[in-house]
Amino acid sequence: MQANKKKMKTSGAEEKELLKFKSYSVDEIMAAGGTTAFANKLGKNPENIIKRLEKLPKEAFLTEEEVETGLRMLKESK
């Protein structure tokens, strides 16, 4: 099954906004001592992150089916 791939179009302003966020690999997070240690090293408070996540609506999260589909697509793309 071939997944439909769409190229996202972004404006210059959106691209500039996206560049504010740095992503980290699993290896970098684990090298820091795990997720809590990593958050602490970045100056983030894990409890505040949890509280903010709890305030999000249910629709903000992937369903089990969406997770399974995404993981399958990722595996197939390797």
N, C-alpha and C positions, 0 to 999 in steps of 0.2 A: 504494500500500500504506500503510495507516494503522497507525502504531505504537501498541502498547498503552501508555498512559500511566498510571502509578500514582502516587498522592500518598503520599509518605512520611509516616508518623506518627512523631513524636518526642515524647519526654517532655520536661519542663522541664529536667531534668538534661542530657539529650542536647543540647538546643538551646543550653544554656549552654556545654557542651563545644565545640560547633561554632563558637561565636562567638570562640573563642580563635584561630582560624585566619583570616588575612586572605588574600584572593586578589588576584592582580595580573594586569593585562591584558598581552597581548603587547606593546603599545605601551610600557607602563611598563618592561618587561624590556629591550626594545630601546633605550629612552632611557637606561637605566643603562649601556649598553655591551655588552649581550648577557647570556647566561645566567651565565657565570663571573663577570663584573663585578657582576651583580645579586646573586649569592650572596655575593660578598665584601662588598658594601655592607650586606647583611643580617647580616653576621658569621658566615656559614655557610662551611664549608670544603668545596669541591666534591669533593675526594678522599674525605672522610668520607661524603658523600652517596652517592658511587659505591659505596663499600665496603658501606654499609648496603643499597643496592639489590641488590647482588650476593648478599647473604645471604638475600634473600627467596625463597620457593619459586616454582617456575615458574608455579603456579596463581595467583599474585598479579598476574600480568600479563595483559593482554588478548591474545586470539589475533588473528591477522591478520583472520579473518572478523569478529570482534567489533569491531575497529577500523573495518573497511569499513562494517559495519552502522551503527555509531554516527555515523560521518562522513556517511553517506547520510541518516540521520534528521535530523542537524543541518542539513544543506543543505536538506532538504525542509521543515523547520520555519520557514525564513526567509521 
